[in-house]
Each structure stands twice: as C-alpha cells, then as structure tokens.
Amino acid sequence: MTASTILSIISGVLALARWLVGYAEQKKWMEAGAAEATLKGLQDADEAIKAGNEARAAARATHTNDPASILRDDDGFKRPD
C-alpha cells in the first residue's frame, strides 16, 4: 500500500466519523425541538384548563350567592299563549 492509499482511507474514515457526529447532533436537536413543542402544548392545555376551572368556579359562586340568577332574564319576547 502506498502512502496515498493509506491517507485516502484515513480521510474516508474521518469523513464518515464527521458525518456520524453531525447526524447524532442533528438528531439531538430535533429531539430537543420535539420536547419543547410537547412542553408548549402541555402548558397551553394547562392554561386552558385553568381558565375553564376559574370560569366554572365563578359561575358556581354567582349561582350560590344569587340563586335567582340561574333563571333567564325577561327579554321582552314572550309567546302569546
């Protein structure tokens, strides 16, 4: 084997190693992005649930303090019967 052949083999091995490291790093970043997207979705869902629970508690408090508020207010449109 000549020095040129040995250098080309070493160069090829190093290029393959560089590609593998780049691929592993890219995959790591993609997984990190997916984890961030999942976290954001969970946080958004948590905020929506919190807002719904607060609205439910407010409605319950209103109806507990003023039971007549459950009935509809007269809007002036009544059936003639």
Phi and psi restraints in degrees (range 20) as a CNS / XPLOR table:
assign (resid 1 and name C) (resid 2 and name N)
       (resid 2 and name CA) (resid 2 and name C) 1.0 -91.9 20.0 2
assign (resid 2 and name N) (resid 2 and name CA)
       (resid 2 and name C) (resid 3 and name N) 1.0 166.2 20.0 2
assign (resid 2 and name C) (resid 3 and name N)
       (resid 3 and name CA) (resid 3 and name C) 1.0 -64.2 20.0 2
assign (resid 3 and name N) (resid 3 and name CA)
       (resid 3 and name C) (resid 4 and name N) 1.0 -34.9 20.0 2
assign (resid 3 and name C) (resid 4 and name N)
       (resid 4 and name CA) (resid 4 and name C) 1.0 -63.2 20.0 2
assign (resid 4 and name N) (resid 4 and name CA)
       (resid 4 and name C) (resid 5 and name N) 1.0 -42.4 20.0 2
assign (resid 4 and name C) (resid 5 and name N)
       (resid 5 and name CA) (resid 5 and name C) 1.0 -66.0 20.0 2
assign (resid 5 and name N) (resid 5 and name CA)
       (resid 5 and name C) (resid 6 and name N) 1.0 -42.9 20.0 2
assign (resid 5 and name C) (resid 6 and name N)
       (resid 6 and name CA) (resid 6 and name C) 1.0 -64.1 20.0 2
assign (resid 6 and name N) (resid 6 and name CA)
       (resid 6 and name C) (resid 7 and name N) 1.0 -41.6 20.0 2
assign (resid 6 and name C) (resid 7 and name N)
       (resid 7 and name CA) (resid 7 and name C) 1.0 -65.3 20.0 2
assign (resid 7 and name N) (resid 7 and name CA)
       (resid 7 and name C) (resid 8 and name N) 1.0 -38.6 20.0 2
assign (resid 7 and name C) (resid 8 and name N)
       (resid 8 and name CA) (resid 8 and name C) 1.0 -68.2 20.0 2
assign (resid 8 and name N) (resid 8 and name CA)
       (resid 8 and name C) (resid 9 and name N) 1.0 -35.9 20.0 2
assign (resid 8 and name C) (resid 9 and name N)
       (resid 9 and name CA) (resid 9 and name C) 1.0 -66.9 20.0 2
assign (resid 9 and name N) (resid 9 and name CA)
       (resid 9 and name C) (resid 10 and name N) 1.0 -44.9 20.0 2
assign (resid 9 and name C) (resid 10 and name N)
       (resid 10 and name CA) (resid 10 and name C) 1.0 -62.8 20.0 2
assign (resid 10 and name N) (resid 10 and name CA)
       (resid 10 and name C) (resid 11 and name N) 1.0 -40.8 20.0 2
assign (resid 10 and name C) (resid 11 and name N)
       (resid 11 and name CA) (resid 11 and name C) 1.0 -62.0 20.0 2
assign (resid 11 and name N) (resid 11 and name CA)
       (resid 11 and name C) (resid 12 and name N) 1.0 -42.6 20.0 2
assign (resid 11 and name C) (resid 12 and name N)
       (resid 12 and name CA) (resid 12 and name C) 1.0 -64.3 20.0 2
assign (resid 12 and name N) (resid 12 and name CA)
       (resid 12 and name C) (resid 13 and name N) 1.0 -42.0 20.0 2
assign (resid 12 and name C) (resid 13 and name N)
       (resid 13 and name CA) (resid 13 and name C) 1.0 -63.6 20.0 2
assign (resid 13 and name N) (resid 13 and name CA)
       (resid 13 and name C) (resid 14 and name N) 1.0 -42.8 20.0 2
assign (resid 13 and name C) (resid 14 and name N)
       (resid 14 and name CA) (resid 14 and name C) 1.0 -65.6 20.0 2
assign (resid 14 and name N) (resid 14 and name CA)
       (resid 14 and name C) (resid 15 and name N) 1.0 -38.2 20.0 2
assign (resid 14 and name C) (resid 15 and name N)
       (resid 15 and name CA) (resid 15 and name C) 1.0 -64.2 20.0 2
assign (resid 15 and name N) (resid 15 and name CA)
       (resid 15 and name C) (resid 16 and name N) 1.0 -41.6 20.0 2
assign (resid 15 and name C) (resid 16 and name N)
       (resid 16 and name CA) (resid 16 and name C) 1.0 -63.9 20.0 2
assign (resid 16 and name N) (resid 16 and name CA)
       (resid 16 and name C) (resid 17 and name N) 1.0 -41.8 20.0 2
assign (resid 16 and name C) (resid 17 and name N)
       (resid 17 and name CA) (resid 17 and name C) 1.0 -63.9 20.0 2
assign (resid 17 and name N) (resid 17 and name CA)
       (resid 17 and name C) (resid 18 and name N) 1.0 -41.1 20.0 2
assign (resid 17 and name C) (resid 18 and name N)
       (resid 18 and name CA) (resid 18 and name C) 1.0 -62.8 20.0 2
assign (resid 18 and name N) (resid 18 and name CA)
       (resid 18 and name C) (resid 19 and name N) 1.0 -41.8 20.0 2
assign (resid 18 and name C) (resid 19 and name N)
       (resid 19 and name CA) (resid 19 and name C) 1.0 -64.4 20.0 2
assign (resid 19 and name N) (resid 19 and name CA)
       (resid 19 and name C) (resid 20 and name N) 1.0 -43.0 20.0 2
assign (resid 19 and name C) (resid 20 and name N)
       (resid 20 and name CA) (resid 20 and name C) 1.0 -62.9 20.0 2
assign (resid 20 and name N) (resid 20 and name CA)
       (resid 20 and name C) (resid 21 and name N) 1.0 -41.1 20.0 2
assign (resid 20 and name C) (resid 21 and name N)
       (resid 21 and name CA) (resid 21 and name C) 1.0 -65.0 20.0 2
assign (resid 21 and name N) (resid 21 and name CA)
       (resid 21 and name C) (resid 22 and name N) 1.0 -43.8 20.0 2
assign (resid 21 and name C) (resid 22 and name N)
       (resid 22 and name CA) (resid 22 and name C) 1.0 -61.7 20.0 2
assign (resid 22 and name N) (resid 22 and name CA)
       (resid 22 and name C) (resid 23 and name N) 1.0 -41.6 20.0 2
assign (resid 22 and name C) (resid 23 and name N)
       (resid 23 and name CA) (resid 23 and name C) 1.0 -64.3 20.0 2
assign (resid 23 and name N) (resid 23 and name CA)
       (resid 23 and name C) (resid 24 and name N) 1.0 -43.4 20.0 2
assign (resid 23 and name C) (resid 24 and name N)
       (resid 24 and name CA) (resid 24 and name C) 1.0 -63.6 20.0 2
assign (resid 24 and name N) (resid 24 and name CA)
       (resid 24 and name C) (resid 25 and name N) 1.0 -40.1 20.0 2
assign (resid 24 and name C) (resid 25 and name N)
       (resid 25 and name CA) (resid 25 and name C) 1.0 -67.3 20.0 2
assign (resid 25 and name N) (resid 25 and name CA)
       (resid 25 and name C) (resid 26 and name N) 1.0 -42.0 20.0 2
assign (resid 25 and name C) (resid 26 and name N)
       (resid 26 and name CA) (resid 26 and name C) 1.0 -62.6 20.0 2
assign (resid 26 and name N) (resid 26 and name CA)
       (resid 26 and name C) (resid 27 and name N) 1.0 -42.1 20.0 2
assign (resid 26 and name C) (resid 27 and name N)
       (resid 27 and name CA) (resid 27 and name C) 1.0 -64.6 20.0 2
assign (resid 27 and name N) (resid 27 and name CA)
       (resid 27 and name C) (resid 28 and name N) 1.0 -39.0 20.0 2
assign (resid 27 and name C) (resid 28 and name N)
       (resid 28 and name CA) (resid 28 and name C) 1.0 -61.0 20.0 2
assign (resid 28 and name N) (resid 28 and name CA)
       (resid 28 and name C) (resid 29 and name N) 1.0 -44.1 20.0 2
assign (resid 28 and name C) (resid 29 and name N)
       (resid 29 and name CA) (resid 29 and name C) 1.0 -66.6 20.0 2
assign (resid 29 and name N) (resid 29 and name CA)
       (resid 29 and name C) (resid 30 and name N) 1.0 -37.5 20.0 2
assign (resid 29 and name C) (resid 30 and name N)
       (resid 30 and name CA) (resid 30 and name C) 1.0 -65.2 20.0 2
assign (resid 30 and name N) (resid 30 and name CA)
       (resid 30 and name C) (resid 31 and name N) 1.0 -41.2 20.0 2
assign (resid 30 and name C) (resid 31 and name N)
       (resid 31 and name CA) (resid 31 and name C) 1.0 -65.8 20.0 2
assign (resid 31 and name N) (resid 31 and name CA)
       (resid 31 and name C) (resid 32 and name N) 1.0 -37.4 20.0 2
assign (resid 31 and name C) (resid 32 and name N)
       (resid 32 and name CA) (resid 32 and name C) 1.0 -65.2 20.0 2
assign (resid 32 and name N) (resid 32 and name CA)
       (resid 32 and name C) (resid 33 and name N) 1.0 -40.3 20.0 2
assign (resid 32 and name C) (resid 33 and name N)
       (resid 33 and name CA) (resid 33 and name C) 1.0 -64.6 20.0 2
assign (resid 33 and name N) (resid 33 and name CA)
       (resid 33 and name C) (resid 34 and name N) 1.0 -40.4 20.0 2
assign (resid 33 and name C) (resid 34 and name N)
       (resid 34 and name CA) (resid 34 and name C) 1.0 -65.4 20.0 2
assign (resid 34 and name N) (resid 34 and name CA)
       (resid 34 and name C) (resid 35 and name N) 1.0 -38.5 20.0 2
assign (resid 34 and name C) (resid 35 and name N)
       (resid 35 and name CA) (resid 35 and name C) 1.0 -65.8 20.0 2
assign (resid 35 and name N) (resid 35 and name CA)
       (resid 35 and name C) (resid 36 and name N) 1.0 -40.5 20.0 2
assign (resid 35 and name C) (resid 36 and name N)
       (resid 36 and name CA) (resid 36 and name C) 1.0 -65.1 20.0 2
assign (resid 36 and name N) (resid 36 and name CA)
       (resid 36 and name C) (resid 37 and name N) 1.0 -40.9 20.0 2
assign (resid 36 and name C) (resid 37 and name N)
       (resid 37 and name CA) (resid 37 and name C) 1.0 -64.8 20.0 2
assign (resid 37 and name N) (resid 37 and name CA)
       (resid 37 and name C) (resid 38 and name N) 1.0 -40.5 20.0 2
assign (resid 37 and name C) (resid 38 and name N)
       (resid 38 and name CA) (resid 38 and name C) 1.0 -64.3 20.0 2
assign (resid 38 and name N) (resid 38 and name CA)
       (resid 38 and name C) (resid 39 and name N) 1.0 -43.5 20.0 2
assign (resid 38 and name C) (resid 39 and name N)
       (resid 39 and name CA) (resid 39 and name C) 1.0 -61.2 20.0 2
assign (resid 39 and name N) (resid 39 and name CA)
       (resid 39 and name C) (resid 40 and name N) 1.0 -43.4 20.0 2
assign (resid 39 and name C) (resid 40 and name N)
       (resid 40 and name CA) (resid 40 and name C) 1.0 -63.2 20.0 2
assign (resid 40 and name N) (resid 40 and name CA)
       (resid 40 and name C) (resid 41 and name N) 1.0 -41.3 20.0 2
assign (resid 40 and name C) (resid 41 and name N)
       (resid 41 and name CA) (resid 41 and name C) 1.0 -62.3 20.0 2
assign (resid 41 and name N) (resid 41 and name CA)
       (resid 41 and name C) (resid 42 and name N) 1.0 -41.5 20.0 2
assign (resid 41 and name C) (resid 42 and name N)
       (resid 42 and name CA) (resid 42 and name C) 1.0 -66.9 20.0 2
assign (resid 42 and name N) (resid 42 and name CA)
       (resid 42 and name C) (resid 43 and name N) 1.0 -38.8 20.0 2
assign (resid 42 and name C) (resid 43 and name N)
       (resid 43 and name CA) (resid 43 and name C) 1.0 -65.8 20.0 2
assign (resid 43 and name N) (resid 43 and name CA)
       (resid 43 and name C) (resid 44 and name N) 1.0 -40.9 20.0 2
assign (resid 43 and name C) (resid 44 and name N)
       (resid 44 and name CA) (resid 44 and name C) 1.0 -63.6 20.0 2
assign (resid 44 and name N) (resid 44 and name CA)
       (resid 44 and name C) (resid 45 and name N) 1.0 -42.2 20.0 2
assign (resid 44 and name C) (resid 45 and name N)
       (resid 45 and name CA) (resid 45 and name C) 1.0 -64.5 20.0 2
assign (resid 45 and name N) (resid 45 and name CA)
       (resid 45 and name C) (resid 46 and name N) 1.0 -39.2 20.0 2
assign (resid 45 and name C) (resid 46 and name N)
       (resid 46 and name CA) (resid 46 and name C) 1.0 -63.6 20.0 2
assign (resid 46 and name N) (resid 46 and name CA)
       (resid 46 and name C) (resid 47 and name N) 1.0 -41.0 20.0 2
assign (resid 46 and name C) (resid 47 and name N)
       (resid 47 and name CA) (resid 47 and name C) 1.0 -64.8 20.0 2
assign (resid 47 and name N) (resid 47 and name CA)
       (resid 47 and name C) (resid 48 and name N) 1.0 -40.8 20.0 2
assign (resid 47 and name C) (resid 48 and name N)
       (resid 48 and name CA) (resid 48 and name C) 1.0 -65.0 20.0 2
assign (resid 48 and name N) (resid 48 and name CA)
       (resid 48 and name C) (resid 49 and name N) 1.0 -41.1 20.0 2
assign (resid 48 and name C) (resid 49 and name N)
       (resid 49 and name CA) (resid 49 and name C) 1.0 -64.7 20.0 2
assign (resid 49 and name N) (resid 49 and name CA)
       (resid 49 and name C) (resid 50 and name N) 1.0 -42.0 20.0 2
assign (resid 49 and name C) (resid 50 and name N)
       (resid 50 and name CA) (resid 50 and name C) 1.0 -61.9 20.0 2
assign (resid 50 and name N) (resid 50 and name CA)
       (resid 50 and name C) (resid 51 and name N) 1.0 -43.6 20.0 2
assign (resid 50 and name C) (resid 51 and name N)
       (resid 51 and name CA) (resid 51 and name C) 1.0 -63.4 20.0 2
assign (resid 51 and name N) (resid 51 and name CA)
       (resid 51 and name C) (resid 52 and name N) 1.0 -40.9 20.0 2
assign (resid 51 and name C) (resid 52 and name N)
       (resid 52 and name CA) (resid 52 and name C) 1.0 -65.2 20.0 2
assign (resid 52 and name N) (resid 52 and name CA)
       (resid 52 and name C) (resid 53 and name N) 1.0 -41.4 20.0 2
assign (resid 52 and name C) (resid 53 and name N)
       (resid 53 and name CA) (resid 53 and name C) 1.0 -64.8 20.0 2
assign (resid 53 and name N) (resid 53 and name CA)
       (resid 53 and name C) (resid 54 and name N) 1.0 -39.1 20.0 2
assign (resid 53 and name C) (resid 54 and name N)
       (resid 54 and name CA) (resid 54 and name C) 1.0 -65.4 20.0 2
assign (resid 54 and name N) (resid 54 and name CA)
       (resid 54 and name C) (resid 55 and name N) 1.0 -40.9 20.0 2
assign (resid 54 and name C) (resid 55 and name N)
       (resid 55 and name CA) (resid 55 and name C) 1.0 -65.5 20.0 2
assign (resid 55 and name N) (resid 55 and name CA)
       (resid 55 and name C) (resid 56 and name N) 1.0 -40.9 20.0 2
assign (resid 55 and name C) (resid 56 and name N)
       (resid 56 and name CA) (resid 56 and name C) 1.0 -63.5 20.0 2
assign (resid 56 and name N) (resid 56 and name CA)
       (resid 56 and name C) (resid 57 and name N) 1.0 -42.8 20.0 2
assign (resid 56 and name C) (resid 57 and name N)
       (resid 57 and name CA) (resid 57 and name C) 1.0 -65.2 20.0 2
assign (resid 57 and name N) (resid 57 and name CA)
       (resid 57 and name C) (resid 58 and name N) 1.0 -38.7 20.0 2
assign (resid 57 and name C) (resid 58 and name N)
       (resid 58 and name CA) (resid 58 and name C) 1.0 -65.6 20.0 2
assign (resid 58 and name N) (resid 58 and name CA)
       (resid 58 and name C) (resid 59 and name N) 1.0 -42.4 20.0 2
assign (resid 58 and name C) (resid 59 and name N)
       (resid 59 and name CA) (resid 59 and name C) 1.0 -65.5 20.0 2
assign (resid 59 and name N) (resid 59 and name CA)
       (resid 59 and name C) (resid 60 and name N) 1.0 -40.9 20.0 2
assign (resid 59 and name C) (resid 60 and name N)
       (resid 60 and name CA) (resid 60 and name C) 1.0 -63.3 20.0 2
assign (resid 60 and name N) (resid 60 and name CA)
       (resid 60 and name C) (resid 61 and name N) 1.0 -42.3 20.0 2
assign (resid 60 and name C) (resid 61 and name N)
       (resid 61 and name CA) (resid 61 and name C) 1.0 -65.1 20.0 2
assign (resid 61 and name N) (resid 61 and name CA)
       (resid 61 and name C) (resid 62 and name N) 1.0 -40.7 20.0 2
assign (resid 61 and name C) (resid 62 and name N)
       (resid 62 and name CA) (resid 62 and name C) 1.0 -63.0 20.0 2
assign (resid 62 and name N) (resid 62 and name CA)
       (resid 62 and name C) (resid 63 and name N) 1.0 -45.1 20.0 2
assign (resid 62 and name C) (resid 63 and name N)
       (resid 63 and name CA) (resid 63 and name C) 1.0 -72.5 20.0 2
assign (resid 63 and name N) (resid 63 and name CA)
       (resid 63 and name C) (resid 64 and name N) 1.0 -27.8 20.0 2
assign (resid 63 and name C) (resid 64 and name N)
       (resid 64 and name CA) (resid 64 and name C) 1.0 -73.4 20.0 2
assign (resid 64 and name N) (resid 64 and name CA)
       (resid 64 and name C) (resid 65 and name N) 1.0 -41.4 20.0 2
assign (resid 64 and name C) (resid 65 and name N)
       (resid 65 and name CA) (resid 65 and name C) 1.0 -76.6 20.0 2
assign (resid 65 and name N) (resid 65 and name CA)
       (resid 65 and name C) (resid 66 and name N) 1.0 -30.0 20.0 2
assign (resid 65 and name C) (resid 66 and name N)
       (resid 66 and name CA) (resid 66 and name C) 1.0 -138.0 20.0 2
assign (resid 66 and name N) (resid 66 and name CA)
       (resid 66 and name C) (resid 67 and name N) 1.0 84.5 20.0 2
assign (resid 66 and name C) (resid 67 and name N)
       (resid 67 and name CA) (resid 67 and name C) 1.0 -61.1 20.0 2
assign (resid 67 and name N) (resid 67 and name CA)
       (resid 67 and name C) (resid 68 and name N) 1.0 -25.6 20.0 2
assign (resid 67 and name C) (resid 68 and name N)
       (resid 68 and name CA) (resid 68 and name C) 1.0 -69.2 20.0 2
assign (resid 68 and name N) (resid 68 and name CA)
       (resid 68 and name C) (resid 69 and name N) 1.0 -16.4 20.0 2
assign (resid 68 and name C) (resid 69 and name N)
       (resid 69 and name CA) (resid 69 and name C) 1.0 -72.5 20.0 2
assign (resid 69 and name N) (resid 69 and name CA)
       (resid 69 and name C) (resid 70 and name N) 1.0 -11.9 20.0 2
assign (resid 69 and name C) (resid 70 and name N)
       (resid 70 and name CA) (resid 70 and name C) 1.0 -69.0 20.0 2
assign (resid 70 and name N) (resid 70 and name CA)
       (resid 70 and name C) (resid 71 and name N) 1.0 -34.2 20.0 2
assign (resid 70 and name C) (resid 71 and name N)
       (resid 71 and name CA) (resid 71 and name C) 1.0 -72.5 20.0 2
assign (resid 71 and name N) (resid 71 and name CA)
       (resid 71 and name C) (resid 72 and name N) 1.0 151.0 20.0 2
assign (resid 71 and name C) (resid 72 and name N)
       (resid 72 and name CA) (resid 72 and name C) 1.0 -73.8 20.0 2
assign (resid 72 and name N) (resid 72 and name CA)
       (resid 72 and name C) (resid 73 and name N) 1.0 144.7 20.0 2
assign (resid 72 and name C) (resid 73 and name N)
       (resid 73 and name CA) (resid 73 and name C) 1.0 -74.1 20.0 2
assign (resid 73 and name N) (resid 73 and name CA)
       (resid 73 and name C) (resid 74 and name N) 1.0 152.4 20.0 2
assign (resid 73 and name C) (resid 74 and name N)
       (resid 74 and name CA) (resid 74 and name C) 1.0 -71.5 20.0 2
assign (resid 74 and name N) (resid 74 and name CA)
       (resid 74 and name C) (resid 75 and name N) 1.0 120.7 20.0 2
assign (resid 74 and name C) (resid 75 and name N)
       (resid 75 and name CA) (resid 75 and name C) 1.0 -100.0 20.0 2
assign (resid 75 and name N) (resid 75 and name CA)
       (resid 75 and name C) (resid 76 and name N) 1.0 2.4 20.0 2
assign (resid 75 and name C) (resid 76 and name N)
       (resid 76 and name CA) (resid 76 and name C) 1.0 88.2 20.0 2
assign (resid 76 and name N) (resid 76 and name CA)
       (resid 76 and name C) (resid 77 and name N) 1.0 -7.9 20.0 2
assign (resid 76 and name C) (resid 77 and name N)
       (resid 77 and name CA) (resid 77 and name C) 1.0 -103.5 20.0 2
assign (resid 77 and name N) (resid 77 and name CA)
       (resid 77 and name C) (resid 78 and name N) 1.0 99.4 20.0 2
assign (resid 77 and name C) (resid 78 and name N)
       (resid 78 and name CA) (resid 78 and name C) 1.0 -116.8 20.0 2
assign (resid 78 and name N) (resid 78 and name CA)
       (resid 78 and name C) (resid 79 and name N) 1.0 150.8 20.0 2
assign (resid 78 and name C) (resid 79 and name N)
       (resid 79 and name CA) (resid 79 and name C) 1.0 -71.5 20.0 2
assign (resid 79 and name N) (resid 79 and name CA)
       (resid 79 and name C) (resid 80 and name N) 1.0 146.3 20.0 2
assign (resid 79 and name C) (resid 80 and name N)
       (resid 80 and name CA) (resid 80 and name C) 1.0 -73.2 20.0 2
assign (resid 80 and name N) (resid 80 and name CA)
       (resid 80 and name C) (resid 81 and name N) 1.0 -7.3 20.0 2
